[in-house]
Amino acid sequence: KMKIEVDDFEIIVEAELTEEHPKFYDKVKVDYHFYGSDLKEDKITKAVNLSVDRYCGVMEMYRQFAKVTTEIHFHEN
């Protein structure tokens, strides 16, 4: 909707399992990486936050049983 142009985009997810059975993820870290020459950091940040907080059902599901953290990384060419 915001018409943001990026050269490349990548999501890296790291998670920790509990020690006891049944094992489940209790910590999840999601890193968003954006690559481009003219990144609109404010618009990208707003889009990611809307996705994380409002529109992503998977993120909401994980928040029910795990501590979820997110981080946005900008890589200018």
KETORSE-66602 format. One line per 3 residues: number of its first residue (from 1); their letters; for each residue z, y, x of N, C-alpha, C. Coordinates in pm, 1 decimal, padded with zeros to 6 digits. Atoms other than C-alpha are relative to their C-alpha. Layout:
N
NUM = a = Z:Y:X:Z:Y:X:Z:Y:X | ... $
//
This chain:
77
1 = kmk = 00000.0:-00118.3:00081.9:00000.0:00000.0:00000.0:00000.0:00126.1:00087.2 | -00008.1:-00117.0:-00088.2:00074.6:00235.2:00291.5:-00116.1:00008.1:00097.3 | 00120.5:-00000.6:-00084.8:-00251.2:00145.7:00471.6:00033.3:00018.4:00147.6 $
4 = iev = -00039.0:-00005.4:-00140.9:-00094.1:00084.2:00811.8:-00093.8:-00089.4:00080.4 | 00087.6:00078.7:-00085.7:-00329.7:-00029.4:01086.3:00073.9:-00041.7:00125.8 | -00057.0:00053.8:-00122.8:-00203.8:-00254.8:01364.7:-00104.1:-00091.9:00062.7 $
7 = ddf = 00092.5:00089.7:-00068.2:-00394.3:-00451.3:01628.7:00043.5:-00145.3:-00014.5 | -00052.6:00135.5:00010.6:-00167.0:-00754.3:01606.0:00142.1:00006.5:-00054.6 | -00130.7:00007.5:00063.7:00150.7:-00865.8:01431.6:00053.2:-00141.0:00020.2 $
10 = eii = -00059.4:00130.7:-00027.6:00392.2:-01147.4:01508.6:00144.7:-00001.1:-00049.7 | -00138.7:00019.1:00040.3:00717.0:-01279.3:01361.8:00055.6:-00116.5:00079.4 | -00068.2:00105.8:-00075.2:00954.7:-01479.6:01580.7:00135.5:-00022.5:-00065.5 $
13 = vea = -00124.6:00034.2:00068.0:01242.0:-01661.0:01410.5:00080.2:-00094.5:00089.1 | -00093.5:00086.2:-00071.7:01542.5:-01807.6:01591.8:00116.0:-00028.3:-00093.7 | -00109.1:00036.0:00090.1:01815.5:-01996.0:01407.7:00095.6:-00096.0:00069.4 $
16 = elt = -00102.7:00089.3:-00053.6:02139.0:-02176.9:01486.2:00047.6:-00093.1:-00109.9 | -00052.8:00099.8:00091.8:02250.9:-02498.8:01321.4:00149.1:-00016.8:00020.6 | -00142.3:00031.5:-00012.3:02612.7:-02581.5:01248.6:00015.7:-00132.6:00073.4 $
19 = eeh = -00026.3:00123.2:-00073.9:02774.3:-02864.3:01447.0:00028.1:-00118.2:-00092.3 | -00040.4:00108.7:00088.1:02911.3:-03064.9:01155.0:-00110.4:-00037.0:-00098.9 | 00097.6:00049.4:00097.4:02713.1:-03271.9:00908.2:00049.7:00029.1:-00141.1 $
22 = pkf = 00143.6:-00020.6:-00019.2:02537.6:-03190.5:00691.5:-00025.9:00131.7:00072.8 | 00031.6:-00118.8:-00078.8:02394.3:-02945.6:00942.9:-00086.0:00095.5:-00082.0 | 00081.3:-00102.0:00066.4:02254.0:-02619.0:00809.4:-00004.0:00123.6:00089.4 $
25 = ydk = 00012.5:-00122.0:-00078.8:02143.3:-02287.5:00951.6:00106.7:00099.5:-00043.8 | -00102.1:-00099.2:00033.9:02432.9:-02043.4:00970.9:-00030.5:00137.2:00058.7 | 00044.6:-00127.4:-00056.5:02263.1:-01771.3:01180.1:-00151.4:-00003.4:00013.9 $
28 = vkv = 00145.5:-00010.3:-00008.2:01902.4:-01659.1:01155.4:-00034.7:00139.7:00049.4 | 00045.8:-00129.1:-00052.9:01736.6:-01384.0:01361.3:-00151.4:00005.3:-00014.2 | 00143.1:-00017.9:00021.9:01393.8:-01252.7:01263.9:-00044.3:00123.9:00077.0 $
31 = dyh = 00055.5:-00110.6:-00078.8:01203.6:-01038.0:01514.3:-00143.1:00025.6:-00044.9 | 00133.8:-00043.6:00039.7:00899.4:-00844.8:01392.2:-00060.2:00076.2:00117.9 | 00068.7:-00065.1:-00111.3:00652.6:-00745.8:01666.3:-00132.2:00058.4:-00050.0 $
34 = fyg = 00122.1:-00070.1:00038.1:00380.3:-00488.3:01602.9:-00067.4:00052.4:00126.0 | 00077.9:-00041.5:-00115.2:00103.8:-00415.1:01853.5:-00110.8:00094.5:-00046.0 | 00106.7:-00092.5:00034.8:-00134.6:-00119.2:01847.1:00005.5:00125.6:00083.8 $
37 = sdl = 00008.3:-00121.6:-00080.3:-00238.1:00213.0:01992.6:00058.0:00121.6:-00071.5 | -00052.9:-00114.2:00075.7:-00121.3:00445.3:01714.3:00088.2:-00051.6:-00113.9 | -00088.4:00061.4:00098.7:00165.7:00269.8:01539.1:00081.3:00106.3:-00072.8 $
40 = ked = -00079.6:-00090.4:00083.8:00326.1:00459.4:01252.9:00136.2:-00065.2:-00021.7 | -00127.5:00070.3:-00001.6:00681.6:00347.2:01327.4:00080.7:00020.0:-00128.0 | -00077.4:-00024.6:00122.1:00838.8:00512.5:01022.2:-00054.1:-00079.3:-00118.2 $
43 = kit = 00059.9:00074.7:00110.2:00593.3:00353.1:00779.1:00018.6:-00150.1:00018.2 | -00018.2:00142.3:-00027.5:00614.9:00012.9:00947.7:00144.0:-00040.8:-00027.4 | -00141.5:00028.4:00022.9:00994.4:00025.4:00942.3:00030.0:-00004.8:-00149.7 $
46 = kav = -00022.0:-00002.2:00144.5:00992.1:00116.3:00573.1:-00058.3:-00125.3:-00065.7 | 00063.9:00118.7:00057.5:00749.8:-00168.1:00491.6:00079.8:-00126.3:00031.2 | -00079.6:00117.7:-00037.3:00955.6:-00425.2:00683.1:00130.1:-00002.0:-00078.3 $
49 = nls = -00127.4:-00004.9:00072.9:01280.1:-00309.3:00523.5:-00017.6:-00031.8:-00148.3 | 00026.9:00034.2:00139.7:01129.6:-00327.5:00174.3:-00023.4:-00149.9:-00016.0 | 00025.2:00143.4:00004.4:01006.3:-00677.8:00246.9:00129.9:-00078.2:00013.6 $
52 = vdr = -00124.3:00071.4:-00027.7:01341.7:-00791.9:00386.2:00100.1:00016.5:-00113.7 | -00104.9:-00028.9:00097.4:01562.9:-00626.3:00124.8:-00039.1:-00025.8:-00145.3 | 00037.9:00004.5:00140.5:01357.2:-00647.3:-00192.9:-00097.9:-00111.3:-00035.5 $
55 = ycg = 00110.8:00083.5:00043.4:01046.8:-00865.6:-00189.7:-00003.4:-00142.8:00054.8 | 00010.3:00132.1:-00063.2:01106.0:-01169.7:00033.2:00104.7:-00096.0:-00057.9 | -00088.6:00098.9:00058.8:01253.1:-01460.0:-00162.1:00061.4:-00094.0:00102.1 $
58 = vme = -00052.3:00088.0:-00104.7:01292.8:-01672.9:00149.9:00116.6:00067.4:00071.0 | -00107.6:-00073.6:-00066.1:01503.5:-01404.4:00316.5:00124.4:00002.8:-00087.8 | -00113.3:-00001.8:00093.1:01723.2:-01379.5:00007.5:00066.7:-00136.9:-00007.5 $
61 = myr = -00054.8:00134.5:00002.9:01765.3:-01755.7:-00002.0:00086.3:-00025.7:00124.2 | -00076.4:00020.5:-00123.7:01877.0:-01765.6:00362.6:00128.3:00082.1:00001.7 | -00121.0:-00083.4:00003.0:02124.6:-01482.2:00303.3:00112.9:-00063.9:-00080.8 $
64 = qfa = -00102.4:00066.4:00079.8:02308.6:-01708.9:00057.2:00092.1:-00087.4:00085.4 | -00081.6:00090.2:-00081.9:02433.4:-01932.3:00340.4:-00001.7:00032.1:00149.2 | 00009.3:-00030.9:-00142.5:02351.7:-01767.6:00673.8:00009.8:00150.7:00023.3 $
67 = kvt = 00002.2:-00140.1:-00042.3:02402.3:-01441.6:00860.1:-00140.6:00027.5:00051.9 | 00138.5:-00029.9:-00034.7:02050.8:-01296.8:00879.2:-00006.8:00138.1:00063.3 | 00022.6:-00128.4:-00065.1:01960.7:-01022.8:01126.7:-00149.8:00016.7:00024.0 $
70 = tei = 00140.7:-00029.4:-00026.7:01626.6:-00852.2:01175.9:-00009.5:00109.6:00105.9 | 00026.5:-00101.2:-00101.0:01480.0:-00643.4:01453.7:-00149.6:00027.5:00002.4 | 00140.0:-00039.7:-00003.2:01154.0:-00449.2:01473.1:-00032.8:00048.1:00140.6 $
73 = hfh = 00043.4:-00036.6:-00134.8:00967.6:-00415.8:01803.6:-00139.4:00060.4:-00007.4 | 00129.5:-00068.1:-00002.5:00680.1:-00175.2:01865.3:-00055.7:-00008.1:00141.7 | 00066.5:00014.4:-00128.8:00432.7:-00243.9:02145.7:-00126.3:00085.7:-00003.6 $
76 = en = 00115.8:-00091.8:-00002.6:00197.8:00050.9:02206.3:-00094.8:-00041.4:00111.4 | 00103.0:00032.0:-00100.9:-00129.7:-00021.4:02387.2:-00030.5:00121.0:00084.5 $
//
